[in-house]
Amino acid sequence: NISIGSWQTHFNYEIGKNVFLLDDKLFFAGERAVFYIDRTENTIQYLDKTQGFSDVSIACIATSEQKNALIIAYENSNIDIYHNGSIFNIPELYTKQITGSKNINSIYCHGNFAYLACDFGIVCINLDKKIISDTWRFEENDIQYPVLNLTICRDSVYAVTSNAIFSNKLNFSQINDFSTWNQEFFDTTKHIFTNIAALDNILFCAAQIVQKDTSFNKIYVNKN
């Protein structure tokens, strides 16, 4: 039952974008809102604008186990952080005027930070201070390299664009200068990179291989 003067949302949750596990809660991102299943209490809790979230069209989500936080990125580049039942909005990217697309493609959490893979580069969010602490633009000779995914392996960060993988030392003082990034692999004709991940200091990269009239997926493994 809904009390007088209150609202209830009715979103379609058939199409999911991300699923993450945080403590005993399983978070599911639909196209318009997020809900989680509390596996201890066997209950479902919906997270949307009626609870104070900033927007409805979700681009992607991620969870930080270290900070016990949920990061939500919206299609308009607005950002919410859900932490201990409270909502913190980070609107700077949403309100900032830049040339080109501000789309957020994925989120990767590591330590005190959430790293947002965007069409113009990487945005770093300090999860303690709830602020954007740095921006690494992937642009050279007026050409932007949209970052699709990223990961951190050992002491380096690896960023995937559609036809190249770039890397840099995570604590390098000039990491925001794109000319300091190393091009690990580049192929504009046969490889379409889609994802990257690290496990036990081993780097895995997924790519779609195009050969003549056919295509297939392949996983590259780097143990160095």
Secondary structure, DSSP 8 states (H G I E B T S, - for coil): ---TT--------SSEEEEEEETTEEEEEESS-EEEEETTTTEEEEESGGGT-S-S-EEEEEEETTTTEEEEEETTS-EEEEETTEEEEE-HHHH---SS---EEEEEEETTEEEEEETTEEEEEETTTTEEEEEEE-EETTEE----EEEEETTEEEEE-SSEEEEEETT-TTTTSGGGSEEEEE-SSSEEEEEEEEETTEEEEEEEEEETTEEEEEEEEE--
